[in-house]
Amino acid sequence: MGGLFEALFSPARPVVEAQPVSPALAIEQRLPSRREASRPRLKIRYAALPKSEPLQLHVGDRQTPISISSGPMTALLKDPTLRPGDIVVLKDGARVFTGNEDKTHSVRDFEPVSRSAMVDRKTKALLSMMIAPVGALPPDEVRKFMARLKTSTPQTGLQAEGGVQTVSMRIITP
């Protein structure tokens, strides 16, 4: 910044008059530029960091691996680390765990985030933006819309030499 902060925040320095220097002497002494004068002259040496020790993870007594071979929902219901207020994302949307952490879990222990009193409005809004894109319909409304679309779409017929030829219509839904 060209010494702006020094001029603003450092104490006032006495003004020293510059003495005239002969051109031959200036070349021999070579005065440093402002940029060089402001930087301290340090020799930096790079050295390799020591090798780190191998990572050792401590697995608590409640943290045991769960097999998902019988399905992810079954594994979720067997998860002993679930605490009330934990949010999980299932096929039908985000759910909040409201059950007891020490008892066996069931599907009834999870309530929709939209109806949960454990989650504040701001978190609900952020979570809905992460899960569903803007303008997306909920799954049940999409099913209703697709059912209406299938019943109201007539097949178009084209006249050909041998009679009526039907053309299937391709429907793309975002």
Order of alpha helices (4+ residues) and beta strands (2+ residues): alpha-alpha-alpha-alpha-beta-beta-beta-alpha-alpha-beta-beta
